[in-house]
Amino acid sequence: MQFGIFTVGDVTQDPTTGRTPSEHERIKSTVAIAEKAEEVGLDVVAFGEHHNPPFAAPANPPVLMANVAARTSTLSLSTATTLITTNDPVRLAEDYAYTQHLADGRLDLMLGRGNTGPVYPWFGRDIRDGIELAIENYALLHRLWREENVDWQGKHRTPLQGFTSTPRPLDGVPPFVWHGSIRSPEIAEQAAYYGDGFFANHIFWPASHTEQMVGLYRRRFEHYGHGRADQAIVGLGGQVYMARNSQDAVREFRPYFDKAPVYGYGPSLEEFTSQTPLTVGSPAQVVERTLSFREYVGDYQRQLFLIDHAGLPLDTVLHQLDLLGEVVAELRPAFEAVRPEHVPSDPPVHPRVAPAPAEEVLA
């Protein structure tokens, strides 16, 4: 099972000091966080895409991913999210294939519609076409990575005639794709149709909603003949804040939660942690809560945590990563001990980064 972190790249005032980092500081700290993630033994870091304040997340994630790839050796790089609605699928095909080469295959991506309504008109799109754009644009992206001399006629972009996207995917193997959604069953259906991964962000909604979305994806994955429902490739988001004892964790995190740009000024910390997967407490509590996710989504392949949101300073985030490394060391064997043999333990990866078969290792 893969464990990692994702970031939305918000530039937020630290409510305990009143200090707001510069965009430059936030961008450089994102790289430092990724390097630390590899150091503590995490598998993957995923970077968000935003085009508006208060975010310094890259408008073009491949730039950041290529930089991090050059500074790491084992870390898989992903996105959280690549906007399939407002980006041109031709440009996505080119940019991510190029970055896949630079990363020697250590790359996949998560597609989504995004959660910022105004981004649509900024790129000449209509938010009312969001689902339609996601479906049509991915249909083209999927073909561009698998076919040369593509002829294309759609509703939302100019036609293509004999077009070849360059560079071609590394060794002819396209990056693995996750379809991320919080609330849209159409996206779960899309992921199932292609046999791709489905990522439920899982940080805002109760367990019952996530259970329904993942269940739909699993049933449709089997319907389309990609394997049994329990073999479908599932990823979950989550958020944690840890201290050695739970009282300190709650005390330290409360001011950040209360003024967070995404969920602040709403339900109390206690209400939010009881109704969503947000876990604020000791490492042992995080282990116990995370293991419980399997009870309603089944065996899954990727778990990502948000740990750098809401103005938390870099030193605090790096300490959270040290604690998360300890948590993951317990989660790995615990999840694998109950996973049936026929269920994949990891999502698909490029052959260049896949572990060698046992017989090759022994030879």
SVG drawing of the C-alpha trace seen along z (x, -y; Angstrom):
<svg xmlns="http://www.w3.org/2000/svg" viewBox="-25 -39 47 56">
<polyline fill="none" stroke="black" stroke-width="0.4" points="0.0,0.0 1.2,-3.5 1.3,-6.2 2.0,-9.8 0.9,-13.4 -0.8,-16.0 -0.7,-19.7 -3.0,-22.5 -0.3,-25.1 -2.2,-27.7 -0.4,-30.8 -2.1,-31.4 -1.3,-33.6 -0.1,-31.7 -2.9,-32.6 -0.5,-32.1 2.1,-34.6 0.3,-36.7 3.0,-36.0 2.2,-35.2 4.9,-33.5 5.8,-35.0 4.9,-33.0 8.6,-32.3 8.8,-30.9 5.7,-28.7 7.0,-27.4 10.4,-26.5 8.9,-25.0 6.8,-22.7 10.0,-21.3 11.5,-20.8 8.4,-19.0 8.6,-16.6 12.3,-15.9 11.4,-15.2 8.6,-12.9 11.1,-10.7 13.5,-10.8 10.8,-9.5 9.9,-6.6 6.7,-7.9 5.9,-6.7 4.2,-9.6 3.7,-13.3 0.8,-14.9 0.7,-18.6 -2.5,-20.6 -3.2,-23.0 -4.6,-26.4 -4.8,-29.7 -5.8,-32.1 -4.9,-33.5 -4.5,-32.4 -2.8,-29.5 0.8,-29.3 0.2,-25.8 1.6,-25.5 -0.6,-26.6 1.5,-24.1 2.3,-21.2 4.8,-19.5 7.3,-22.3 7.3,-21.5 7.2,-17.8 10.2,-17.9 12.1,-19.9 11.2,-17.4 12.1,-14.5 15.6,-15.8 16.0,-16.1 14.6,-12.6 15.2,-9.1 12.3,-6.9 9.4,-9.3 6.5,-8.9 5.0,-12.2 1.3,-12.9 -1.1,-15.7 -4.0,-16.7 -5.7,-17.8 -4.9,-18.3 -7.8,-20.3 -9.2,-18.2 -11.9,-20.7 -10.0,-23.9 -6.7,-22.6 -6.3,-21.6 -5.9,-17.8 -3.3,-18.2 -1.1,-20.3 -1.7,-17.9 -0.6,-15.0 2.6,-16.8 3.5,-18.2 3.0,-15.1 4.7,-12.8 7.7,-15.1 7.8,-15.1 7.3,-11.3 10.6,-11.1 12.4,-13.5 11.1,-11.5 12.1,-8.1 8.6,-6.9 8.0,-8.0 4.8,-9.9 1.0,-9.5 -1.7,-12.1 -5.1,-12.7 -7.7,-14.4 -10.5,-16.5 -12.9,-19.4 -11.5,-21.5 -13.4,-23.4 -12.9,-27.0 -15.8,-28.2 -14.3,-31.3 -11.5,-29.3 -13.8,-28.3 -14.4,-31.7 -10.7,-32.6 -9.9,-29.8 -12.9,-30.4 -15.1,-27.6 -18.5,-27.4 -18.8,-25.8 -22.2,-24.3 -20.2,-22.2 -17.9,-20.8 -18.9,-17.1 -19.2,-17.2 -15.7,-18.8 -14.2,-16.2 -15.6,-13.3 -14.7,-14.7 -11.3,-16.0 -10.2,-12.8 -11.4,-10.7 -9.0,-12.8 -6.1,-12.6 -6.5,-8.8 -6.2,-8.5 -3.3,-10.9 -1.2,-8.8 -2.1,-5.5 -2.4,-6.4 -0.4,-8.3 -2.0,-10.3 -5.1,-11.1 -8.2,-12.4 -10.6,-14.0 -13.9,-15.8 -15.5,-17.0 -17.7,-19.8 -15.3,-21.8 -12.1,-22.2 -11.1,-22.5 -10.8,-19.3 -7.5,-17.4 -6.4,-15.8 -3.5,-13.3 -2.1,-14.8 0.7,-13.2 1.4,-14.3 5.1,-14.5 7.0,-13.3 5.4,-9.9 5.0,-8.3 8.1,-6.8 8.6,-3.3 5.2,-3.6 3.5,-3.3 1.2,-6.2 1.1,-7.6 -1.4,-5.9 -4.5,-8.1 -6.7,-8.6 -10.0,-10.3 -10.6,-12.4 -14.0,-13.4 -15.7,-14.4 -19.3,-14.3 -19.8,-13.4 -21.0,-9.8 -20.3,-10.6 -16.6,-10.7 -16.7,-7.4 -18.4,-6.0 -15.7,-7.5 -12.9,-5.9 -14.6,-2.5 -15.2,-2.7 -11.5,-3.1 -10.3,-0.8 -8.4,-3.7 -8.1,-4.5 -10.7,-6.4 -9.6,-8.8 -12.1,-9.9 -10.7,-13.0 -12.5,-12.0 -11.7,-15.2 -15.0,-17.0 -17.8,-14.4 -18.9,-11.7 -17.9,-8.0 -21.3,-7.1 -20.8,-9.3 -17.4,-8.0 -18.7,-4.5 -21.4,-5.1 -19.0,-6.7 -16.3,-4.0 -19.0,-1.3 -20.4,-2.7 -16.9,-2.8 -16.2,0.8 -19.5,2.2 -19.0,0.4 -15.3,1.5 -16.5,5.1 -19.3,4.4 -16.9,3.1 -14.8,6.3 -11.6,4.9 -11.7,7.4 -13.6,8.1 -15.1,5.2 -12.6,5.7 -9.7,5.4 -10.6,1.9 -7.9,-0.7 -9.0,-3.1 -7.2,-6.0 -8.3,-8.0 -7.5,-11.5 -7.3,-12.4 -6.0,-15.0 -4.1,-14.6 -2.4,-16.7 -0.4,-14.9 1.4,-15.3 2.6,-12.8 -0.5,-13.1 -4.0,-14.0 -4.5,-17.0 -1.5,-18.8 -2.5,-18.0 -6.0,-19.5 -4.6,-22.6 -1.9,-23.2 -4.1,-22.7 -7.3,-24.5 -6.2,-28.0 -5.2,-26.8 -8.4,-24.9 -10.6,-27.8 -9.2,-30.1 -8.4,-27.6 -9.3,-29.0 -11.0,-25.8 -13.1,-24.7 -12.6,-27.4 -15.3,-29.6 -17.7,-26.7 -18.3,-23.6 -16.1,-23.3 -13.0,-21.1 -14.8,-18.5 -17.8,-18.5 -15.5,-18.2 -13.4,-15.4 -16.5,-13.4 -18.2,-13.9 -15.2,-13.6 -11.9,-11.7 -9.9,-14.6 -7.9,-13.1 -6.2,-15.3 -4.5,-13.3 -1.6,-11.0 0.1,-8.8 -1.7,-5.8 -5.0,-7.5 -4.1,-8.2 -3.1,-4.6 -6.4,-3.4 -8.6,-5.9 -6.8,-5.2 -7.2,-1.5 -10.9,-2.0 -11.3,-3.4 -11.0,0.1 -14.3,1.0 -16.3,-1.1 -14.2,-1.3 -12.6,2.2 -9.0,2.9 -7.4,-0.1 -4.1,-1.0 -3.2,-4.6 -3.6,-6.8 -2.7,-10.5 -2.7,-12.9 -3.0,-16.7 -0.6,-18.0 0.7,-21.5 -2.6,-23.4 -3.9,-26.4 -0.7,-28.4 1.2,-25.7 4.9,-26.8 7.5,-24.6 9.2,-23.4 5.8,-22.1 5.1,-20.4 8.5,-18.7 7.8,-17.4 4.5,-16.1 6.3,-14.2 8.6,-12.6 5.5,-11.4 3.8,-10.3 6.8,-8.2 6.3,-6.4 2.5,-6.0 3.1,-4.6 5.6,-2.0 2.7,-0.6 0.0,-1.0 1.9,0.9 2.0,4.3 -1.4,3.8 -3.1,3.2 -1.2,6.0 -2.0,8.5 -5.7,8.5 -5.5,7.9 -6.6,10.9 -4.0,12.3 -6.1,11.5 -6.4,7.8 -3.6,5.5 -1.5,3.9 -0.4,1.0 -1.7,-1.0 0.0,-0.3 3.4,-1.9 5.7,-2.3 7.8,0.8 11.0,-1.2 10.0,-1.7 8.2,1.6 10.0,4.0 11.9,6.8 10.2,10.2 11.3,12.5 13.2,14.8 15.2,11.9 16.1,10.8 17.2,14.3 19.3,14.6"/>
</svg>
